Amino acid sequence: LQPRTRWSVRKTDETKAKFLAEQLKISPLVATLLVNRGFDTLESASSFLFPTITFHDPFLLKDMDILVQRVKEAITRNEKIVVYGDYDADGVSSTYVMVKTLQKLGAKVGYYIPNRFSEGYGPNEAAFRYLKDEGYSLIITVDNGISGLHEAMVAKEIGIDLIITDHHEPGPVLPEALAIVHPKRPDSSYPFKELAGVGVALKVATALLGELPTGLLAYAAIGTVADLVPLIGENRIIVKEGLKRLRTTNDPGIVALMKQAGVSQVDCDEDTIGFMLAPRINAPGRLYDADPALELFLAEDENRAEEMAELIGEMNRERQEIVNEMAEEAIAMVNASQKNGKPAFIIVGKEGWHAGVIGIVASRLVEHFYRPTIVFSYDYETGLAKGSARSIPSFNMYEHLSKCRDILPHFGGHPMAAGMTLKIEDVEELKRRLDLYAQETLSEEDFIQSIEIDGTFPLEEATLEAAEQIQALAPFGTGNPRPKILLEKVFLRELRKVGADEKHLKAVI
């Protein structure tokens, strides 16, 4: 068996680990995991293992006071407010949290989620003009808006107030909006920067209601896990508390979705969200229109919820088939182009590829080739290429794409993922630049996936008690990965291949 990855074994401060094990009455193995993850003081380890529901004051977010004042004015004057959302699981969850909060306050509220194919990501001028004509006087964006410079000017011009709530990387210039509530604003002093879009929406809801809306924590957990933000700080509390509510909620939409996915509600954990619920919530927006996902959440009776859950299940099955076909074709295209050696950066595209799933295909290519990747869907009628990027830890995708703004009229994202639209004729130039940046930035070692091993232990320490205690470190995910440990001096008494295709190994040690 030859390893396909680099093992990076973390070194432990054994004195600190021993101290935590004694003080917190935990196994040496779990104490070592805590120290190796940076929780090496009694205070930090204790607050991580036993977090309390304490969130930062939402008014520490800049412009929150302006937002609250404007919303309360709108409610008093009976103005129409629209929540402008996004078509992924974080965007749908954010929209739901904001709509339910405004409804609770007695606001006249509607929602608008742009179509991925006809409108693209984020604010667009036609939508803003349409909303103005529909009588809305206040737009609140959730999980988008920070890159909508032109659209903010349009809102000003047509006389509609715009409030932006977002968490994506801000560009060098911020839009001219009435308020921008964003933890990563350059002038922000908010203590936690890593909130998902729904996390920001939850902060807004707390500020508007004057208390934490615990009933919305289940939806905040879904969006937070789905958007792959680090599960530390406030995100950890959102997901930990949200999972408790997911296991007991009677909300028809969530109950119907779990039933359709064939998962046990009482056993719901972060993997249930990541692998079973989030892909289904994402499916409508990826293939058609995200409204069915939001209608599922908003459903007030069981029959309507089950109807929407079944529709979403069918869309998810269709999405899986499309992804599998495209991924096979994309891998074949990359292999065929590798006669002169592997490129440092992979860009692949084709006319007719479904633009809604190119992000998933890009992730598959990164898994297969371990290179930063962009997958494009070409539309020769408009002359535009719609792309989705996924990266590896050593290559900051957002930073390098930012250097190409002259040929990227529309893009946004994070260090590990981004979306963009550009002219098809500029794709070759983008490929040339990114390949050059990758060659300059990455070493041969960076192209071999690194697996972080949390520590090395004798077999005697891998007890059932330690395994149970490890669960106190959950929820696991981005920023807090499921532990991987190395057991030393282990003798294999039995080793055999199992499973229908014999792709798994079963060992007795």
C-alpha positions in Angstrom: 0.0 0.0 0.0 1.6 3.2 -1.2 0.4 6.5 0.5 -1.0 9.1 -1.9 -0.7 11.8 0.7 1.8 13.5 3.0 1.4 12.8 6.6 2.0 15.8 8.9 2.1 14.6 12.5 1.5 17.3 15.0 4.0 17.6 17.8 2.6 17.8 21.3 3.6 19.8 24.4 3.2 16.8 26.8 3.4 18.9 29.9 0.3 20.9 28.9 -1.5 17.8 27.8 -0.9 16.1 31.1 -2.0 19.2 33.0 -5.3 19.4 31.0 -6.0 15.6 31.5 -5.6 16.0 35.2 -7.6 19.2 35.6 -10.5 18.4 33.2 -10.6 14.6 34.1 -10.2 13.6 30.5 -8.2 10.9 28.7 -4.5 11.8 27.7 -5.5 11.2 24.1 -8.3 13.9 24.2 -6.1 16.3 26.1 -3.4 15.9 23.4 -6.0 16.6 20.7 -7.0 19.8 22.5 -3.4 21.0 22.9 -2.5 20.2 19.3 -5.5 22.3 18.1 -4.4 25.3 20.0 -6.6 24.9 23.1 -3.6 24.6 25.4 -4.8 26.5 28.5 -7.3 25.4 31.1 -9.6 28.3 30.1 -9.5 27.8 26.3 -9.8 24.0 26.6 -12.7 24.2 29.0 -14.6 26.8 27.0 -14.1 24.6 23.8 -15.3 21.4 25.5 -18.1 23.0 27.4 -19.2 26.1 25.4 -22.0 28.3 26.8 -24.5 30.1 24.6 -22.8 33.4 24.7 -22.7 35.5 21.6 -21.0 38.8 20.9 -23.3 41.9 21.1 -24.7 42.3 17.5 -24.3 46.0 17.8 -20.5 45.6 17.7 -21.1 45.0 13.9 -20.7 48.4 12.2 -24.0 49.9 10.8 -26.2 47.6 12.8 -27.7 50.6 14.6 -28.6 52.2 11.2 -30.1 48.9 10.0 -32.3 48.5 13.1 -33.5 52.1 13.0 -34.4 51.9 9.3 -36.3 48.6 9.6 -38.3 50.0 12.6 -39.1 53.1 10.5 -40.3 50.9 7.6 -42.5 48.9 9.9 -44.0 52.0 11.5 -44.7 53.5 8.1 -46.1 50.2 6.7 -43.4 50.2 3.9 -42.8 47.1 1.9 -39.4 45.4 2.7 -37.8 42.8 0.4 -35.2 40.3 1.5 -32.8 39.7 -1.4 -31.2 36.3 -1.0 -29.0 33.8 -2.8 -29.7 30.4 -4.3 -27.4 28.1 -2.2 -28.1 26.5 1.2 -26.5 29.4 3.1 -28.4 31.9 1.0 -31.8 30.1 1.4 -31.2 29.7 5.2 -30.3 33.4 5.5 -33.4 34.5 3.5 -35.6 32.3 5.8 -34.0 33.7 9.0 -34.5 37.3 7.8 -38.0 36.8 6.5 -39.2 35.1 9.6 -37.7 37.8 11.8 -39.4 40.6 9.9 -42.7 38.7 9.9 -42.5 38.4 13.7 -42.0 42.1 13.9 -45.1 42.7 11.9 -43.3 44.0 8.7 -44.8 43.8 5.2 -42.0 41.5 3.8 -41.4 39.7 0.6 -38.4 37.8 -0.7 -36.4 37.7 -4.0 -33.8 35.0 -4.9 -32.2 35.7 -8.3 -32.0 32.9 -10.9 -28.5 31.5 -11.2 -28.8 31.2 -15.0 -30.7 34.3 -16.2 -29.4 36.7 -13.4 -26.3 35.2 -11.9 -25.0 35.7 -8.4 -25.7 38.8 -6.3 -27.6 42.0 -7.0 -28.6 42.9 -10.5 -30.0 46.1 -11.9 -33.1 44.6 -13.6 -34.2 43.0 -10.3 -33.7 46.2 -8.3 -35.8 48.2 -10.9 -38.5 45.4 -10.8 -38.6 45.5 -7.0 -39.0 49.3 -7.1 -41.9 48.9 -9.5 -43.5 46.4 -7.1 -43.6 49.0 -4.4 -40.7 48.0 -2.2 -38.9 50.9 -0.6 -36.2 48.9 1.3 -34.0 46.0 0.1 -32.0 44.0 2.6 -29.5 41.6 1.0 -28.4 38.4 2.8 -25.3 36.3 1.9 -24.6 38.7 -1.0 -24.3 42.3 -2.0 -20.7 43.3 -1.0 -19.6 43.3 -4.6 -22.7 45.1 -6.0 -21.1 48.5 -6.6 -23.1 49.3 -9.7 -26.4 48.0 -8.3 -25.9 50.1 -5.2 -25.7 53.2 -7.4 -28.8 52.1 -9.3 -30.7 51.7 -5.9 -29.7 55.3 -5.0 -30.8 56.6 -8.4 -34.2 55.0 -8.4 -34.9 55.9 -4.7 -34.9 52.6 -3.0 -32.9 52.2 0.3 -30.4 49.4 0.2 -29.0 47.5 3.3 -26.3 44.9 2.6 -25.6 42.0 5.0 -22.9 39.7 3.7 -19.8 37.7 4.7 -18.0 37.3 1.4 -14.5 38.9 0.9 -15.0 42.7 0.5 -13.3 44.2 -2.6 -11.1 47.3 -2.4 -14.2 49.6 -2.7 -17.4 49.1 -0.7 -20.9 49.8 -2.3 -22.6 53.0 -1.5 -25.5 51.6 0.6 -27.5 53.0 3.6 -25.8 50.3 5.8 -23.3 47.5 5.3 -23.4 44.9 8.1 -20.3 42.7 7.4 -17.8 41.2 9.9 -14.9 41.5 7.5 -15.4 45.2 6.7 -11.9 46.9 6.7 -13.2 49.2 9.5 -14.9 46.4 11.5 -13.9 45.7 15.0 -16.2 42.7 15.4 -14.4 40.0 17.4 -15.3 37.1 15.1 -14.8 37.4 11.4 -15.8 33.9 10.1 -19.6 34.0 10.2 -21.5 32.5 7.3 -24.2 34.6 5.6 -26.8 33.0 7.9 -24.6 33.8 10.9 -24.8 37.5 9.9 -28.5 37.2 9.4 -28.8 35.7 12.9 -26.9 38.6 14.3 -29.3 41.0 12.6 -32.3 39.0 13.9 -30.9 39.2 17.4 -30.5 43.0 17.1 -34.0 43.5 15.7 -35.7 41.3 18.3 -33.7 42.3 21.3 -32.9 38.6 22.1 -31.4 35.5 20.4 -34.1 33.8 18.3 -33.4 30.2 19.5 -36.1 28.9 17.1 -34.0 30.0 14.1 -30.7 28.3 15.3 -31.6 25.1 13.4 -31.6 27.0 10.1 -28.5 28.9 11.1 -26.7 25.6 11.7 -27.7 24.3 8.2 -26.3 27.3 6.4 -23.2 27.5 8.6 -22.2 23.8 7.9 -23.2 24.0 4.3 -21.1 27.0 3.6 -17.9 25.4 4.9 -16.9 28.2 7.2 -14.6 27.3 10.2 -16.6 25.6 13.0 -14.9 27.6 15.7 -15.9 30.6 17.8 -19.5 31.7 17.3 -20.0 29.2 14.4 -19.3 26.3 16.8 -22.0 27.5 19.2 -24.4 28.1 16.3 -23.9 24.6 15.0 -23.8 22.9 18.4 -27.0 24.5 19.6 -28.6 24.3 16.2 -28.1 20.6 16.0 -29.9 20.1 19.4 -32.9 21.9 17.9 -32.7 20.0 14.6 -33.1 16.8 16.6 -36.3 18.0 18.3 -37.9 20.5 15.9 -41.5 20.0 14.7 -41.0 22.5 11.8 -42.8 20.7 8.8 -40.1 21.6 6.3 -37.2 20.2 8.2 -39.1 17.1 9.3 -40.2 16.4 5.7 -36.7 17.0 4.3 -35.2 14.5 6.8 -37.9 12.0 6.0 -37.3 12.3 2.3 -33.5 12.0 2.8 -34.0 8.8 4.9 -32.2 10.1 7.9 -33.0 9.8 11.6 -34.0 13.1 13.1 -32.9 12.2 16.6 -29.4 11.2 15.4 -28.9 14.3 13.2 -25.3 15.6 13.3 -23.1 17.9 11.2 -22.5 15.0 8.7 -26.3 14.8 8.2 -26.4 18.5 7.2 -23.3 18.3 5.1 -24.0 15.1 3.1 -27.8 14.7 3.2 -29.6 18.0 3.8 -27.4 20.7 2.2 -27.1 18.9 -1.2 -30.9 18.7 -1.4 -31.4 22.4 -0.3 -28.8 23.3 -3.0 -30.3 21.2 -5.8 -33.2 23.5 -6.9 -31.0 26.6 -7.2 -28.3 24.5 -9.0 -30.7 23.2 -11.7 -33.6 25.6 -11.9 -34.7 28.1 -9.3 -34.1 28.2 -5.5 -37.7 29.1 -4.6 -38.8 25.5 -3.8 -36.1 25.2 -1.1 -37.3 28.4 0.6 -41.0 27.3 0.1 -40.1 24.1 1.9 -38.8 26.0 4.9 -41.8 28.3 4.9 -44.3 25.5 4.6 -46.8 25.6 7.5 -48.5 22.3 7.0 -47.3 18.7 6.7 -48.8 18.0 3.2 -47.2 21.1 1.6 -43.9 20.3 3.2 -43.8 16.7 2.0 -44.8 17.8 -1.5 -41.9 20.3 -1.7 -39.4 17.7 -0.1 -40.3 15.1 -2.7 -39.8 17.7 -5.5 -36.4 18.7 -4.1 -35.5 15.0 -3.8 -36.2 14.4 -7.5 -34.1 17.5 -8.3 -31.2 16.2 -6.2 -31.2 12.8 -8.0 -31.2 14.6 -11.3 -28.3 16.8 -10.1 -26.3 13.7 -9.1 -26.6 12.2 -12.6 -25.5 15.4 -14.3 -22.5 15.8 -12.0 -21.3 12.3 -12.5 -21.5 12.6 -16.3 -19.7 16.0 -16.4 -17.0 15.0 -13.9 -16.1 11.9 -16.0 -15.9 14.0 -19.1 -13.9 16.7 -17.4 -11.4 14.2 -16.0 -11.0 12.7 -19.5 -10.4 16.2 -21.0 -7.7 17.0 -18.4 -6.0 13.6 -18.9 -5.9 14.1 -22.6 -4.3 17.6 -22.2 -1.5 16.3 -19.9 0.8 14.9 -22.6 3.3 17.7 -21.8 3.1 17.2 -18.1 0.6 18.2 -15.4 -0.3 21.9 -15.4 0.0 23.8 -12.1 -3.5 25.1 -12.5 -6.4 23.3 -14.2 -8.9 25.2 -16.3 -11.5 23.2 -18.3 -14.7 24.2 -20.0 -17.3 23.3 -22.5 -20.5 24.6 -24.1 -23.6 23.0 -22.7 -22.2 22.0 -19.4 -24.7 22.8 -16.7 -23.6 26.0 -15.0 -25.4 25.1 -11.8 -23.1 22.2 -11.0 -19.7 23.4 -12.3 -18.7 24.1 -8.6 -19.3 20.4 -7.6 -17.4 19.3 -10.7 -14.5 21.6 -9.8 -14.4 20.0 -6.4 -14.2 16.5 -7.9 -11.3 17.6 -10.1 -9.4 19.0 -7.1 -10.0 15.7 -5.3 -8.7 13.8 -8.4 -5.7 15.9 -9.5 -5.0 18.0 -6.4 -4.6 21.2 -8.3 -6.4 24.6 -8.1 -9.2 24.3 -10.6 -11.7 26.3 -12.5 -14.6 24.7 -14.5 -16.4 26.8 -17.1 -19.7 26.6 -18.9 -19.5 28.4 -22.2 -22.4 30.3 -23.8 -21.3 31.2 -27.4 -24.6 33.1 -28.0 -23.7 35.7 -25.3 -19.9 35.2 -25.7 -19.7 34.6 -21.9 -18.0 31.9 -19.8 -19.4 31.2 -16.4 -16.9 29.7 -14.0 -16.6 28.1 -10.6 -13.2 27.8 -8.9 -12.0 25.5 -6.1 -8.5 25.5 -4.6 -6.0 23.7 -2.4 -4.8 25.2 0.9 -1.5 26.6 -0.4 -3.2 28.7 -3.2 -5.4 31.7 -2.2 -7.9 31.7 -5.1 -9.5 35.0 -4.2 -6.2 36.8 -3.9 -4.9 35.6 -7.2 -8.2 36.2 -9.1 -8.1 39.7 -7.7 -5.0 40.4 -9.7 -7.0 39.6 -12.9 -9.8 42.2 -12.3 -9.2 43.7 -15.7 -10.6 40.6 -17.4 -13.0 39.6 -14.6 -15.9 42.1 -14.7 -17.8 39.9 -12.2 -16.3 37.7 -9.5 -16.4 37.0 -5.8 -15.6 34.4 -3.2 -13.1 33.1 -0.7 -9.5 31.8 -0.6 -10.7 28.3 -1.3 -13.7 28.9 -3.7 -14.9 31.6 -6.1 -17.3 32.2 -8.9 -16.9 34.4 -11.9 -18.2 35.5 -15.3 -16.0 36.7 -18.2 -15.7 36.8 -22.0 -14.9 33.4 -23.5 -12.1 35.1 -25.5 -10.4 36.1 -22.1 -10.4 32.5 -20.7 -7.1 31.6 -22.4 -5.4 34.8 -20.9 -6.9 34.0 -17.4 -5.5 30.4 -17.8 -2.0 31.7 -18.7 -1.9 34.1 -15.7 -3.2 31.7 -13.1 -0.9 28.9 -14.3 2.0 31.4 -13.9 0.8 32.4 -10.4 0.5 28.8 -9.4 4.0 28.0 -10.7 5.4 31.0 -8.8 3.5 30.2 -5.6 3.4 26.4 -5.3 6.2 23.8 -4.8 6.1 20.2 -5.9 5.2 19.3 -2.3 2.1 21.5 -2.4 0.7 19.3 -5.1 0.6 16.3 -2.7 -2.3 16.5 -0.3 -1.2 16.9 3.3 -3.1 14.9 5.9 -2.9 16.4 9.4 -2.4 13.7 12.0 -3.5 14.9 15.4 -1.0 12.9 17.4 0.9 9.6 17.9 -0.4 7.2 20.6 0.1 3.7 22.0 -2.8 1.4 21.3 -3.6 1.2 25.1 -4.7 4.9 25.0 -7.3 4.3 22.2 -10.0 3.3 24.7 -13.8 3.3 24.4 -13.8 6.0 27.0 -11.4 8.2 24.9 -13.6 7.6 21.8 -16.7 8.8 23.7 -14.8 11.8 25.0 -13.7 12.8 21.5 -17.4 13.5 20.7 -17.1 16.5 23.1 -14.9 18.1 20.4 -17.7 17.9 17.8 -19.2 19.4 15.7 -16.5 18.6 13.3 -15.9 20.3 9.9 -13.9 23.1 8.4 -11.4 24.6 11.0 -12.2 21.7 13.4 -11.6 18.5 11.4 -12.6 15.0 12.6 -9.5 13.8 14.5 -7.0 11.4 12.8 -4.6 9.6 15.2 -1.6 7.4 14.6 -1.3 4.2 16.6 2.3 3.0 17.1 3.7 -0.5 17.2 0.4 -2.2 16.1 0.4 -5.8 15.0 -2.2 -6.7 12.3 -3.7 -10.0 13.3 -6.0 -10.0 10.3 -6.4 -7.9 7.2 -8.9 -8.5 4.4 -10.7 -6.7 1.6 -14.5 -6.2 2.1 -17.5 -4.7 0.3 -19.2 -5.5 -3.0 -16.3 -4.1 -5.0 -13.6 -5.0 -2.4 -12.5 -1.4 -2.1 -12.4 -1.4 1.7 -10.0 -3.0 4.2 -11.1 -4.6 7.5 -8.4 -5.1 10.1 -8.1 -6.7 13.5 -5.3 -5.2 15.6 
